[in-house]
Amino acid sequence: MSSSKASGIVKNAGSSAPGGPKSQIRRRAAAEKTAKDSNTGPAGPRAAGADGSTPTLLKLYSDEATGFKVDPVVVMVLSVGFIASVFALHIVARVLKNFASE
């Protein structure tokens, strides 16, 4: 380490000002470490919710699910058909109500 003496003040050439780039790096590393530690997942299956049943829930929507399998197009057609039948029954009820009141 070299030191220079000018007008009675000894200055160390290897030191830097407080709050310099090294302290910023340390601060950033500490902030990243705390963020990483806080973003770890749940501690156990109970903390995950519903006894950790997430894999079971995902299995219901996969090809490995047991039980009755229906194509999404069929579900869509049946849903639209049901809505149309309710709509038609409402119209029929209004028409019959008008004929019954006369």
C-alpha positions as CSV (number, residue, x, y, z in Angstrom):
1,M,0.0,0.0,0.0
2,S,1.4,3.3,-0.9
3,S,0.8,6.5,1.0
4,S,1.5,10.0,0.2
5,K,2.2,12.8,2.6
6,A,1.2,16.3,1.4
7,S,0.8,19.2,3.9
8,G,0.6,16.9,6.9
9,I,-2.3,14.7,5.6
10,V,-1.7,11.0,5.1
11,K,-3.9,9.5,2.4
12,N,-4.1,5.8,1.6
13,A,-4.3,5.2,-2.1
14,G,-6.1,1.9,-1.8
15,S,-9.1,3.2,0.1
16,S,-12.2,4.7,-1.5
17,A,-14.8,7.1,-0.4
18,P,-17.6,5.8,1.8
19,G,-20.7,4.9,-0.1
20,G,-18.7,4.2,-3.3
21,P,-19.4,1.6,-5.9
22,K,-18.3,-1.3,-3.6
23,S,-21.0,-0.5,-1.1
24,Q,-23.6,-0.2,-3.8
25,I,-22.7,-3.7,-5.0
26,R,-22.9,-5.0,-1.5
27,R,-26.3,-3.3,-1.0
28,R,-27.6,-4.7,-4.3
29,A,-26.4,-8.2,-3.5
30,A,-28.1,-8.1,0.0
31,A,-31.3,-6.8,-1.5
32,E,-31.3,-9.6,-4.1
33,K,-30.6,-12.2,-1.4
34,T,-33.5,-11.1,0.7
35,A,-35.8,-11.0,-2.3
36,K,-34.7,-14.5,-3.3
37,D,-35.3,-15.8,0.3
38,S,-38.8,-14.2,0.5
39,N,-39.8,-15.7,-2.9
40,T,-39.2,-19.3,-2.0
41,G,-42.4,-21.4,-2.1
42,P,-44.5,-22.6,0.7
43,A,-42.8,-24.4,3.6
44,G,-44.9,-27.5,3.3
45,P,-47.9,-29.1,1.8
46,R,-50.3,-27.5,4.3
47,A,-48.9,-24.0,3.4
48,A,-49.6,-24.8,-0.3
49,G,-53.3,-25.0,0.4
50,A,-55.8,-27.8,0.2
51,D,-53.3,-30.3,1.6
52,G,-51.0,-29.7,-1.4
53,S,-53.6,-31.0,-3.9
54,T,-52.3,-28.9,-6.8
55,P,-51.0,-31.9,-8.7
56,T,-54.4,-33.6,-8.3
57,L,-56.2,-30.6,-9.6
58,L,-53.9,-30.4,-12.6
59,K,-54.5,-34.0,-13.3
60,L,-58.2,-33.4,-13.8
61,Y,-57.5,-31.4,-16.9
62,S,-55.0,-33.7,-18.5
63,D,-55.3,-36.7,-20.8
64,E,-54.4,-38.9,-17.8
65,A,-57.7,-38.1,-16.0
66,T,-60.0,-41.0,-15.3
67,G,-63.7,-41.0,-16.1
68,F,-65.9,-39.5,-18.8
69,K,-63.9,-37.6,-21.4
70,V,-65.8,-35.1,-23.6
71,D,-64.4,-33.0,-26.5
72,P,-64.5,-29.3,-25.8
73,V,-66.4,-28.7,-29.1
74,V,-69.2,-31.0,-27.8
75,V,-69.3,-29.0,-24.5
76,M,-69.5,-25.7,-26.4
77,V,-72.3,-27.0,-28.7
78,L,-74.4,-28.3,-25.8
79,S,-73.9,-25.0,-23.9
80,V,-75.0,-22.9,-26.8
81,G,-77.9,-25.3,-27.4
82,F,-79.0,-24.9,-23.7
83,I,-78.9,-21.1,-23.9
84,A,-80.9,-21.2,-27.1
85,S,-83.5,-23.4,-25.6
86,V,-83.9,-21.1,-22.6
87,F,-84.2,-18.2,-24.9
88,A,-86.9,-20.0,-27.0
89,L,-88.9,-21.0,-23.9
90,H,-89.0,-17.4,-22.8
91,I,-90.3,-16.3,-26.2
92,V,-92.9,-19.1,-26.2
93,A,-94.0,-18.2,-22.7
94,R,-94.6,-14.5,-23.7
95,V,-96.5,-15.5,-26.8
96,L,-98.7,-17.9,-24.8
97,K,-99.3,-15.3,-22.1
98,N,-100.5,-12.8,-24.8
99,F,-103.0,-15.4,-26.3
100,A,-104.2,-16.4,-22.8
101,S,-105.0,-12.8,-21.8
102,E,-107.2,-12.1,-24.9
